Amino acid sequence: MLILTPMTSLNEFKILRRGFLAGMLTTALVGPAYALDNVTATKLVDEVVFEINQVINSGASEAKLIKAFEGIFAKYADVNIISRSALGPRARTASALELNKFSFAFRSYIARKYGRRFKEFVGSVIIVKNTTNRGKFFEVGAMVQTPSSAPFEVTFRVSDRSGKQLFFDIIIEGISLLSSERVEIGALLDARNGHIGRLTQDLSDLS
Amino acid sequence: MFRFEKYTIIFSFTGLLVLLSACSPQSGALVDDPFERMNRGTHEFNKGLDRDILSPISKGYGNFVPDSVEDIVSNFSSNLSLPGKVVNNVLQLDMPAAVTNTTRFVINSTLGLAGLFDPSDSIGLVGLDADFGQTLQRWGAEEGVYIEIPFFGPSNVRDGIGLIVGMVLLDPASYVLKAPVATYRAGSNVGAILQNRHTYGDQIDEVLYESADSYAQARLVYLQNRRFKLKDSTRDAYIDPYDEFE
């Protein structure tokens, strides 16, 4: 809260007021944003992990798992930035409409591709371990404990640079979903001579 | 005579890798692959081996051999790799790991009936991986350029040298073991490879046969996973997608 004492000079007051107004304006634009810090980044991943734990142990069919995963991805991931980054340099010259359509197709492609793998994790538990401030983003580390094999590490990268707190990468044993999809989408795009519209259409058949 | 041939192979292979590393351009990039054309050729060769030989045999092995037998075979192989890991633990001056791996070797070789079983694991004494590529990294060696090695798959100059030197020079078991046991060991190594191929079948198939560019995908998966395992934070080359659009 902003408290002014008689000692506060006019200059300081102006700076404080400007900051305060800017803060109000940002809040009005993007909703009730809390500054991203260790606590809020961890909280976001806690929620994601809670929902994933529920889904993988719900006993639901594969189709339902995929649907549920798409919901989680849409809610907690920065799908716009992930899909744009997956397109690579070609995203710069694409129209907003092209990008939007692609982003939508990409979301369900990701859900099908990774949601299918969820059935391997039935009976597993994900436990959030630690959060590190990496400067421009936060990294939240978790362990996946599976009934059959050795536990492995999953890291979520969280940022609020979209205006909302969302994760933009999942790194499993060092392997980044974002990097991997950039390679994959890049190759698919090359095979279509950089035609985003055609890739968007074909993406619904791919998983 | 045999020893002489062994060294000739190491020296010519190491020479080739050193030559490759000398041509290496910049470091720090996510992928440093000036020999992509040659590597892609090797990749097709390796992929053919997997498709025609490794994958089908591993399916047969995984489906028809009981899991308990597979585990015994892999345990035997893994136990005999422990002395080599201890050598690398020591070279890295990682004494706690050297003690853990030595204790494992002693327990599993005796109570575990010559390594057929892994009682150490059940008392929480989990194996700690170590190889000569890792040792070279601990000593300060850079990763070098990416190479795909025939039969062995994705690697880089440092870990490729590590693989060959570790296998041929720094493996105490290979010096000690005599005729029948050495053969059993070779057989158990094959068994362990087959079991691994079967266990991680879906993930491997996804990279090799379901991705649009299996060469690039295998390269990425190898490099990121290897850096993760070696805790090589200097090569943390993940994408910051916001930077690209700011």
Boltz contact constraints between the chains, C-beta under 6 A:
constraints:
  - contact:
      token1: [A, 81]
      token2: [B, 241]
      max_distance: 6.0
  - contact:
      token1: [A, 85]
      token2: [B, 241]
      max_distance: 6.0
  - contact:
      token1: [A, 161]
      token2: [B, 242]
      max_distance: 6.0
  - contact:
      token1: [A, 168]
      token2: [B, 241]
      max_distance: 6.0
  - contact:
      token1: [A, 173]
      token2: [B, 225]
      max_distance: 6.0
  - contact:
      token1: [A, 173]
      token2: [B, 228]
      max_distance: 6.0
  - contact:
      token1: [A, 174]
      token2: [B, 224]
      max_distance: 6.0
  - contact:
      token1: [A, 174]
      token2: [B, 225]
      max_distance: 6.0
  - contact:
      token1: [A, 174]
      token2: [B, 228]
      max_distance: 6.0
  - contact:
      token1: [A, 175]
      token2: [B, 221]
      max_distance: 6.0
  - contact:
      token1: [A, 175]
      token2: [B, 224]
      max_distance: 6.0
  - contact:
      token1: [A, 175]
      token2: [B, 225]
      max_distance: 6.0
  - contact:
      token1: [A, 176]
      token2: [B, 238]
      max_distance: 6.0
  - contact:
      token1: [A, 178]
      token2: [B, 239]
      max_distance: 6.0
  - contact:
      token1: [A, 179]
      token2: [B, 220]
      max_distance: 6.0
  - contact:
      token1: [A, 179]
      token2: [B, 239]
      max_distance: 6.0
  - contact:
      token1: [A, 183]
      token2: [B, 216]
      max_distance: 6.0
  - contact:
      token1: [A, 183]
      token2: [B, 217]
      max_distance: 6.0
  - contact:
      token1: [A, 183]
      token2: [B, 220]
      max_distance: 6.0
  - contact:
      token1: [A, 184]
      token2: [B, 211]
      max_distance: 6.0
  - contact:
      token1: [A, 184]
      token2: [B, 212]
      max_distance: 6.0
  - contact:
      token1: [A, 187]
      token2: [B, 212]
      max_distance: 6.0
  - contact:
      token1: [A, 187]
      token2: [B, 213]
      max_distance: 6.0
  - contact:
      token1: [A, 188]
      token2: [B, 212]
      max_distance: 6.0
